[in-house]
Amino acid sequence: MPTSHVTIRGAALAAAATLLSLGGVAPAAAQDDKPRPPDQMSNVGGTLLGQPGTHVDLGTGAPELPKKLTGRSWVVADAESGAVLAAHNAHWKLPPASTLKMLFAETLLPLFNKEEKHKVAAEELEGMGEGSSLVGIKEDLTYTVRELWLGVFLRSGNDAVHVLSAMNGGVDATVQAMNDRARELGAEDTHVVSPDGYDAKGQTSSAYDLTLFARAGMQNPDFRAYAATPRAKFPGGKKGKKREYFEIQNTNRLLTGDVDVDVYKGIAGIKNGNTTNAGATFTGVAERDGRVLLVTVMHPDEDESNAVYKEAGKLLDWGFKAAPAVQPVGELVPPEGMRQEDGAGQDSGKNADDGKGTAGSGEQPSASDGTGATTAHEEEGGGVGTALAITIGSVALLAIVAYVIHRRWPLPDLVGRGRPGGAIEQEAGHEVDPDDKGDGDAEGAVDALSGDAAEVPAEKKLE
């Protein structure tokens, strides 16, 4: 049977033309007041991903996509194979907010020993945007690199980003390194202007690119541990000879929960963001029954509290149920230097049904999700996308070690305790002596990468 595509844009225009031809007046279209994606976007990962609208290829028994998805752009993908299970405006260039910190971390994490200590200079805290999210770093105080990364991942601290950028040679050098790394990862929609994701003219990314950053970052065990940490102790000022510590909590609501959001079963991080221009953005990773999925949602138009987490959770729920039956509509490309010789995953302009399984195989892509985007009727059959070989998310090891998301990641206790191994929950209110020389950690502190944890209540803090 021939493929049948229906686009809401075309249908809406046709309806308006009909009304006008009958002498009626077409009602004002709500979507005319909203930003709309370009008619053609990047083809990286498959031709369908470069087309506006929703793309999904439902197989027999696969559930339809959730209703009332309002994100301007989203992607659901298998973290191990790289198969994109469904996508909506995947390559639409949008402001990323603090989800851009995933690229920041993926770029800089391999460069510093986490036990290295750094005394913060006043000038390192300059240049942050008004209203920036902060973890509370103070000048003339010393922090370990590990503590700075906890500030980045948990509190989305722009102050921590600026200090680490200074350690890397400055903001300009860090921005250049991030843009270079984005190109290596195949993220052509991303242009970095500010390393912390703060709104800046010309700064863009996409749901597709953010998912690439998450997949690459998750190859680094430190990245995984920081991203999965619900709460931790962070150094404040000094009281006498002792350093005071306070608790920080991860702003990822699927990891820590909120009044209207439950902790997501199997969640393992990664990063959220929220700015005036970007709205709410989120990339998450979760594991159930041995399957690891990535989801990115950008700028839900829904005014409901925590809409970005609720829509991400719906997409993850759908993905775990649908993954065995859907055919991929695209792929997460491997980094530069590790792409297959046949060009799979490159911006080759190949159709999704080219038979290679890199973007939806079979002749009948998709079933309607009810959101009015590009859809088609389902067809039984079709091949499954081939697993990708991609490089480890470390600049130093690029093109040396081919990788996939580790089969045993997240660690087994993710299922048992509802949160991933490598995460920590430190004891609230415990004062720590930084002069303790025992094992390199302050007395009473819990190693952020040890996997040790203590379940303690924590007061929720605003992002």
C-alpha positions in Angstrom: 0.0 0.0 0.0 1.3 3.5 -0.7 2.4 5.6 2.2 -0.1 8.2 3.3 1.0 11.4 4.9 -1.2 14.0 6.4 0.0 17.3 7.8 -2.0 19.6 10.0 -0.4 22.6 8.3 -1.7 21.5 5.0 -5.1 20.5 6.4 -5.5 23.8 8.1 -4.7 25.8 5.0 -7.1 23.7 3.0 -9.9 24.3 5.5 -9.2 28.0 5.6 -9.3 28.1 1.8 -12.6 26.3 1.7 -14.2 28.7 4.2 -13.0 31.7 2.2 -14.3 30.1 -1.1 -17.7 29.7 0.5 -17.8 33.4 1.4 -17.2 32.7 5.1 -14.5 34.1 7.3 -11.9 31.7 8.6 -11.5 31.9 12.4 -8.2 33.2 13.7 -5.8 30.3 13.9 -4.2 29.9 17.3 -1.0 28.5 15.8 -0.5 31.7 13.8 0.5 33.4 17.0 3.1 30.8 17.9 6.5 30.1 16.5 6.5 27.5 13.8 9.4 25.2 12.7 11.0 25.7 9.3 9.6 23.6 6.4 13.0 21.9 6.1 15.5 21.3 8.9 18.7 19.2 9.2 18.6 15.7 7.9 21.2 14.4 10.4 19.9 11.0 11.6 17.4 10.6 8.8 15.3 12.5 6.3 12.1 12.2 8.3 13.8 14.0 11.2 14.4 17.0 9.0 10.7 17.4 8.3 8.3 19.3 10.6 5.7 17.5 12.5 5.4 14.2 14.5 7.0 11.1 13.1 6.3 7.6 14.4 6.1 4.2 12.7 3.8 2.0 14.8 4.0 -1.7 14.4 1.4 -4.2 15.3 0.4 -3.9 19.0 2.2 -0.6 19.5 0.3 2.0 21.5 -0.4 5.4 20.0 1.5 8.3 21.2 0.2 10.2 24.3 -2.4 12.9 23.6 -1.9 16.6 24.5 1.8 16.8 24.0 2.6 20.5 23.7 6.3 20.5 23.5 7.6 22.5 20.5 10.2 19.8 19.9 10.8 16.3 21.4 12.6 13.1 20.8 12.3 9.6 22.3 15.2 7.2 21.5 16.8 4.0 22.6 20.0 4.8 24.3 21.8 1.6 23.4 20.9 1.2 19.7 20.5 4.9 19.0 17.1 4.2 17.3 14.8 7.2 17.4 11.4 5.7 18.3 9.4 8.9 17.7 10.1 12.6 17.2 8.4 15.9 16.9 10.3 18.8 15.1 13.5 17.0 16.2 15.8 19.5 14.5 14.0 22.7 15.3 16.7 25.2 16.5 15.5 26.5 19.8 17.0 28.1 22.9 18.2 25.2 25.1 18.4 26.9 28.6 20.5 24.9 31.1 20.2 21.6 29.2 23.2 23.0 27.3 25.2 22.3 30.5 25.2 18.6 29.3 27.4 19.7 26.5 29.5 21.8 28.9 30.0 18.8 31.1 30.6 16.4 28.3 33.3 18.7 27.0 35.1 19.6 30.2 34.6 16.7 32.5 37.6 14.7 31.1 39.9 17.6 31.6 40.1 17.9 35.4 40.8 15.5 38.2 37.7 15.6 40.5 39.9 15.9 43.6 41.7 18.9 42.3 41.2 22.0 44.5 40.6 25.5 43.2 40.5 28.8 45.0 37.9 31.1 43.4 38.9 34.6 42.3 36.4 37.4 42.1 36.7 37.9 38.4 35.7 34.2 37.8 32.2 35.1 39.0 31.8 38.0 36.7 29.7 38.1 33.5 26.8 36.0 34.7 23.4 36.9 33.4 20.9 38.7 35.6 18.8 36.2 37.6 21.2 33.3 36.9 20.7 30.1 38.9 23.5 29.9 41.5 24.8 27.2 43.8 26.4 29.7 46.1 30.1 29.8 45.3 32.0 32.5 47.1 35.2 34.2 46.1 38.4 33.5 48.0 37.1 30.1 49.1 38.4 26.8 47.9 36.4 24.1 46.2 37.2 20.7 44.7 36.4 20.0 41.1 33.9 17.4 42.3 32.0 20.0 44.3 31.9 22.4 41.4 30.4 19.6 39.2 27.8 18.9 41.9 26.9 22.6 41.7 26.5 22.3 37.9 24.4 19.1 37.8 22.3 19.5 40.9 21.6 23.3 41.2 22.4 24.2 37.6 24.8 26.8 39.1 26.0 29.3 36.5 28.6 30.3 39.1 30.0 26.8 39.0 30.0 26.9 35.2 31.9 30.1 35.2 34.5 28.9 37.6 35.1 25.7 35.7 35.3 27.8 32.5 38.0 30.0 34.0 39.9 26.9 34.9 39.6 25.9 31.2 41.1 29.2 30.0 38.1 31.4 30.1 34.5 31.6 28.8 35.5 32.3 25.2 37.8 29.3 25.1 35.2 27.1 26.7 32.5 28.3 24.2 34.8 27.4 21.3 35.6 24.0 22.8 31.8 23.3 23.2 31.1 24.3 19.6 33.9 22.1 18.4 32.6 19.2 20.5 29.1 19.7 19.2 30.4 19.3 15.6 32.2 16.2 16.5 29.1 14.7 18.0 27.1 15.5 14.9 25.1 18.2 16.6 24.6 20.7 13.7 21.7 22.6 15.3 23.8 23.7 18.2 25.5 27.1 18.5 26.9 28.0 21.9 27.2 31.6 23.0 27.1 31.2 26.7 28.5 28.0 28.3 25.8 27.9 31.0 22.8 28.0 28.6 21.7 31.5 29.7 19.6 33.2 27.0 21.9 34.8 24.5 21.4 36.0 20.9 22.0 33.2 18.4 22.3 30.5 21.0 20.4 27.4 19.8 20.2 23.7 20.1 17.5 21.1 19.3 15.8 18.1 20.9 17.9 15.9 18.7 21.2 17.5 19.6 20.5 17.5 23.3 19.7 13.8 23.1 23.1 13.3 21.5 24.8 15.2 24.3 23.1 13.1 26.9 24.0 9.8 25.2 27.6 10.9 24.8 27.9 12.2 28.4 26.4 9.0 29.8 29.5 7.1 28.7 31.5 8.9 31.4 30.9 7.3 34.9 31.4 10.6 36.6 28.8 12.3 34.4 26.4 9.4 35.2 26.9 9.7 38.9 26.5 13.5 39.0 23.4 13.4 36.9 21.8 10.7 39.0 22.5 12.4 42.4 19.3 13.6 44.1 20.9 15.7 46.8 24.4 16.4 48.3 26.3 18.5 50.7 27.9 21.7 49.4 30.5 23.8 51.1 29.5 27.3 52.3 31.5 29.8 54.3 33.8 29.2 57.3 32.7 29.3 60.9 36.0 29.6 62.8 38.3 27.0 61.4 35.5 24.7 60.1 33.8 25.0 56.8 30.0 25.0 57.0 28.1 22.8 54.6 24.5 23.0 53.3 22.3 20.6 51.4 21.6 21.1 47.7 18.9 19.2 45.9 18.7 18.3 42.2 16.3 20.4 40.3 15.4 17.5 38.0 11.8 16.8 39.3 11.7 13.3 37.8 14.6 12.4 40.0 13.5 14.1 43.2 9.8 14.5 42.8 7.5 17.5 43.5 4.1 18.1 44.8 2.5 17.2 41.5 5.3 15.0 40.1 6.3 11.5 41.3 9.9 10.3 41.1 9.9 8.5 37.8 10.5 4.7 38.1 13.9 3.9 36.7 15.0 7.5 36.3 18.8 8.0 36.1 19.1 11.8 35.4 19.9 13.9 33.3 19.3 17.8 33.1 16.6 20.4 33.1 16.5 24.1 32.2 14.2 27.0 32.2 14.7 30.6 30.9 12.4 33.3 29.5 13.2 32.5 25.9 13.6 28.8 26.1 10.7 28.1 28.4 11.2 24.7 30.2 13.5 22.2 28.7 14.5 18.7 29.8 16.5 15.7 28.8 16.1 12.5 30.8 17.3 8.9 30.8 15.5 5.9 32.4 15.9 2.1 32.5 13.2 -0.6 32.8 13.7 -4.3 32.3 17.0 -3.9 30.7 15.9 -1.2 28.2 17.4 2.3 28.4 15.6 5.2 26.9 16.4 8.9 26.4 13.8 11.6 26.1 14.1 15.3 25.4 11.3 17.8 25.6 11.6 21.5 24.7 9.3 24.4 25.5 5.9 22.9 26.3 3.1 25.4 25.5 1.1 24.0 28.4 0.9 26.4 31.4 0.5 23.5 33.8 3.0 23.3 36.6 6.0 21.0 35.7 4.6 20.3 32.3 8.0 19.5 30.8 8.4 16.6 33.3 4.9 15.4 32.9 5.2 15.3 29.1 8.7 13.7 29.3 7.2 11.0 31.7 4.4 10.3 29.3 6.8 9.9 26.4 9.0 7.5 28.5 6.0 5.5 29.5 5.0 5.2 25.8 8.5 4.4 24.8 8.9 1.5 27.1 5.6 0.0 26.0 6.1 0.7 22.3 9.8 0.0 21.8 9.3 -3.7 20.9 6.8 -2.9 18.2 7.7 0.4 16.6 10.1 0.8 13.7 12.7 3.6 14.1 12.1 6.9 12.3 15.7 8.0 12.6 18.9 7.4 14.5 21.2 9.1 16.9 24.4 9.5 14.9 27.8 8.4 16.2 30.5 11.0 16.7 32.8 12.1 13.9 35.5 9.5 13.2 33.4 6.5 14.2 30.6 6.7 11.6 30.1 3.7 9.4 31.8 3.6 6.1 28.4 3.4 4.3 27.6 6.9 5.7 24.9 5.7 8.0 23.7 8.5 10.3 25.3 11.3 8.3 23.4 14.1 6.7 23.1 12.0 3.5 19.6 12.9 2.7 18.6 9.3 2.6 14.9 8.5 3.0 13.7 6.9 6.2 12.6 3.8 4.3 15.9 3.2 2.6 16.0 -0.3 4.0 18.9 0.3 6.4 16.8 0.8 9.4 18.4 4.1 10.2 15.2 6.1 10.0 12.0 4.2 9.9 12.0 1.0 7.8 9.0 -0.3 6.1 6.8 1.6 3.7 4.1 2.7 6.2 5.6 5.2 8.6 3.4 6.2 11.5 0.1 6.3 13.2 -1.5 9.6 14.3 -0.7 10.8 17.8 -3.7 13.1 17.7 -1.5 16.2 17.8 -2.1 17.1 14.2 1.5 16.7 13.0 2.9 14.6 10.1 1.5 11.1 10.5 0.6 8.1 8.4 -1.1 4.7 8.7 0.7 1.8 10.3 1.8 -1.3 8.5 3.0 -4.6 9.9 6.5 -5.7 9.2 9.8 -3.9 8.5 13.3 -4.3 9.8 14.7 -3.1 13.1 17.4 -0.4 13.0 21.0 -1.7 13.3 22.8 -1.0 16.5 25.3 1.9 16.3 28.9 1.9 17.2 29.8 5.3 18.6 32.8 6.7 20.4 33.3 7.1 24.1 32.2 10.6 25.3 35.7 11.7 26.1 37.8 14.0 23.9 41.0 12.1 24.8 39.6 8.8 23.8 37.7 9.9 20.7 38.2 7.5 17.7 40.0 5.0 20.0 37.2 3.1 21.7 33.9 2.3 20.0 31.1 2.3 22.5 27.4 1.8 23.1 25.6 2.5 26.4 26.9 -0.1 28.7 24.6 -3.1 28.9 24.9 -3.1 32.7 24.2 0.6 33.0 22.4 1.8 34.9 23.7 -0.3 37.8 21.5 -3.2 39.1 20.5 -1.3 42.3 18.6 1.2 40.1 15.7 -1.2 39.9 16.0 -2.1 43.6 16.1 1.3 45.1 14.4 3.4 42.5 17.5 5.4 41.8 20.8 4.6 40.1 24.0 3.4 41.6 26.6 6.1 41.8 24.0 8.6 43.1 24.3 10.0 46.6 22.1 11.4 49.3 24.2 13.1 51.9 23.3 13.6 55.5 21.5 16.9 55.9 22.8 19.5 58.4 26.1 17.7 59.1 29.0 20.1 59.5 32.1 18.9 57.8 35.7 19.6 58.5 37.6 20.3 55.3 41.0 19.9 57.0 40.3 16.2 57.6 43.1 14.3 55.8 41.7 10.8 56.0 40.7 9.6 52.6 40.7 12.9 50.7 37.1 13.6 51.7 35.9 16.0 54.4 34.9 14.3 57.7 31.3 13.1 57.5 30.9 13.8 53.8 29.6 11.1 51.5 31.7 10.5 48.3 29.6 11.8 45.4 30.9 8.9 43.2 31.0 6.1 45.7 27.5 4.9 45.5 27.1 5.2 49.3 23.8 6.8 50.3 21.6 7.7 53.2 17.9 8.3 52.8 17.2 11.6 54.4 14.4 14.1 54.2 15.3 17.3 52.4 13.5 20.6 52.1 12.6 21.3 48.5 14.3 24.3 47.0 13.3 26.4 44.0 15.3 26.1 40.8 
